[in-house]
Amino acid sequence: MRIVRQLIGVEFAALAALLAVSAAMAAYGAVDSTLHHSSLLSPASSAQIVFGYTTAIGAAPALLFGAPSYLLLVRRNLARWPYVLLLGAAPGLLALAVDITLGFFAIICGAAVALLTHSICRRLG
C-alpha cells in the first residue's frame, strides 16, 4: 500500500510540474505573439493554445511513463539529476522520429517537467 501512496504523490508532483512548464510555455507564446506584428493570434489566444497544447501532449507521458519510472528510480536509489534528465527527455527522443519540431518541444518540456518533479519530490521527502 505504501508504494501506491508514493506513486500518487509522484503523480501529483509530476502534474504540478507539467502545469508549471505549460504556464511558462504559455507565457513564451504570449510574448512571441506580441513581438510578431503579423501574428494571427492575440497574446491571450496564443497563451491559451500553447498552454492547452503543452498540457495535452505532456499529460500521458508524464503521468503514465514519467511518474512510475521516476518512482522506480527512487526505490532503487538512482534518482539523481542526470538520470532524471534522461528520463524526462526520453519521450521527446522517441517523438523525434515522428516530427523534429515536436521532438525538440517534447525534449525541452519533458526535461523541465522531470527536473521540476525531482525538485518537488526531494523537498517533500
C-alpha positions in Angstrom: 0.0 0.0 0.0 2.9 2.3 0.6 4.1 2.2 -3.0 0.6 3.3 -4.1 0.8 6.3 -1.8 4.2 7.1 -3.2 3.0 6.8 -6.7 0.1 9.1 -6.1 2.5 11.7 -4.5 4.8 11.5 -7.5 1.8 11.7 -9.9 0.7 14.9 -8.2 4.2 16.3 -8.3 4.5 15.5 -12.0 1.1 17.1 -12.7 2.1 20.3 -10.8 5.4 20.4 -12.7 3.6 19.8 -16.0 1.2 22.7 -15.3 4.1 25.0 -14.3 6.0 24.2 -17.5 2.8 24.6 -19.5 2.3 28.1 -17.9 5.9 29.0 -18.8 5.4 27.9 -22.4 2.1 29.9 -22.5 4.0 33.0 -21.3 6.6 32.4 -24.0 3.8 32.0 -26.6 2.2 35.3 -25.5 5.4 37.2 -25.7 6.2 35.7 -29.1 2.8 36.7 -30.3 3.3 40.2 -29.1 6.7 40.6 -30.8 5.4 39.4 -34.2 3.2 42.1 -35.6 1.9 39.8 -38.3 0.7 37.2 -35.8 -2.8 35.9 -36.4 -3.4 35.3 -32.7 -3.7 37.8 -29.8 -1.2 37.2 -27.0 -4.1 35.8 -24.8 -5.2 33.4 -27.5 -1.7 32.3 -28.2 -1.1 31.7 -24.4 -4.3 29.6 -24.2 -3.4 27.5 -27.2 0.2 26.9 -26.1 -0.9 26.0 -22.5 -3.6 23.6 -23.8 -1.2 22.0 -26.3 1.6 21.6 -23.9 -0.7 20.1 -21.2 -2.5 17.8 -23.6 0.7 16.5 -25.2 2.6 16.1 -22.0 -0.1 14.6 -19.7 0.1 11.0 -20.9 3.9 10.7 -20.9 4.3 12.5 -17.6 1.6 10.5 -15.7 1.9 7.1 -17.4 5.6 6.9 -18.1 7.5 9.6 -16.2 6.0 9.3 -12.7 6.1 5.5 -12.5 9.7 5.4 -13.9 10.7 8.2 -11.5 9.3 6.2 -8.6 11.3 3.2 -9.8 14.5 5.3 -9.8 13.7 6.5 -6.2 13.1 3.0 -4.9 16.4 1.8 -6.4 18.3 4.9 -5.0 19.1 6.1 -8.6 17.1 9.3 -8.5 19.9 11.7 -9.5 19.8 14.7 -11.8 21.4 13.1 -14.9 19.1 10.1 -14.7 16.1 12.2 -14.1 17.0 14.5 -17.0 17.4 11.5 -19.4 14.1 10.1 -18.1 12.3 13.4 -19.0 13.9 13.7 -22.4 13.3 10.0 -23.4 9.7 10.5 -24.8 11.0 13.5 -26.8 13.7 11.4 -28.3 11.0 9.0 -29.5 9.0 11.9 -30.8 11.9 13.0 -33.0 11.1 10.1 -35.3 7.6 11.5 -35.9 8.4 15.2 -36.2 11.6 17.2 -35.5 9.8 20.2 -34.1 7.5 18.1 -31.9 10.5 16.1 -30.7 12.6 19.1 -29.7 9.5 20.6 -28.0 9.0 17.4 -26.1 12.6 17.1 -25.1 12.7 20.6 -23.7 9.4 20.4 -21.9 9.9 16.8 -20.7 13.3 17.6 -19.3 11.9 20.6 -17.5 9.0 18.6 -16.1 11.3 15.8 -14.9 13.7 18.2 -13.2 10.9 20.1 -11.6 9.2 16.9 -10.4 12.5 15.7 -9.0 12.9 19.0 -7.2 9.4 18.9 -5.7 9.8 15.2 -4.6 13.2 15.9 -3.0 11.7 18.8 -1.0 8.7 16.6 0.1 11.0 13.7 1.0 
